Every structure is written in structure tokens, then in C-alpha cells.
Amino acid sequence: MNKFDPTPNRDDITRGPDAYKRETVKVTPARIGLIVLAVITVLFIVQNNEQVPFKFLFGIIDTEIALWLLLVISLALGFGLGYLTNVMRGRRKTSAK
């Protein structure tokens, strides 16, 4: 519908009143647990903000880094490894069939 044209579009005429309703998100125990876990993780990371020594590759990289940053990096690596493991399992199951 054009803002200068008062006639409605054909889509507006043919759609029923239920077509514009929003879908609701179901609250499940798994989603509640995920939200609680996410909040606890964020609080844990925010509260650990001191500098800690960081050695990587047998001392080639030897520096100090904020602990919260180290925790975020570890969290990202954990999610990445979990995702890759899940993808590889899915490929193995589909190739076995």
C-alpha cells in the first residue's frame, strides 16, 4: 500500500486477521536453565577483572592479560570445539547411512 494511495493492496484484503499475530516463544525448563547459566557466566567473567600472567606456546608468548578476557577466550574456544565436534558427528552419521 502506497502512503499516497488510499486503496489497500490485494494482500491486505485476502489475509485473515490471524496473519498478523506474533508468534510467542515457549518458555521451557531448558531455556530457563540456559538463561540462568548465561547470567552466572557473565557475572563470573565480570567479577574476575585482575591481571594474570599468560604464557602460551611454551613461553614464546609471555605477557599479562585481564582474567575476564582470558575467560572469554576460553569460553569461545570451548563453544567452537563443541560446535566442530557436533558438526563432525553429524557428518559421520550421514556418511554411515
C-alpha positions, 0 to 999 in steps of 0.5 A: 500500500502506497502512503499516497494511495488510499486503496489497500493492496490485494494482500491486505484484503485476502489475509485473515486477521490471524496473519498478523499475530506474533508468534510467542516463544515457549518458555521451557525448563531448558531455556530457563536453565540456559538463561540462568547459566548465561547470567552466572557466566557473565557475572563470573567473567565480570567479577574476575577483572585482575591481571594474570600472567599468560604464557602460551606456546611454551613461553614464546608468548609471555605477557599479562592479560585481564582474567575476564578476557582470558575467560572469554577466550576460553569460553569461545574456544570451548563453544567452537570445539563443541560446535566442530565436534557436533558438526563432525558427528553429524557428518559421520552419521550421514556418511554411515547411512 
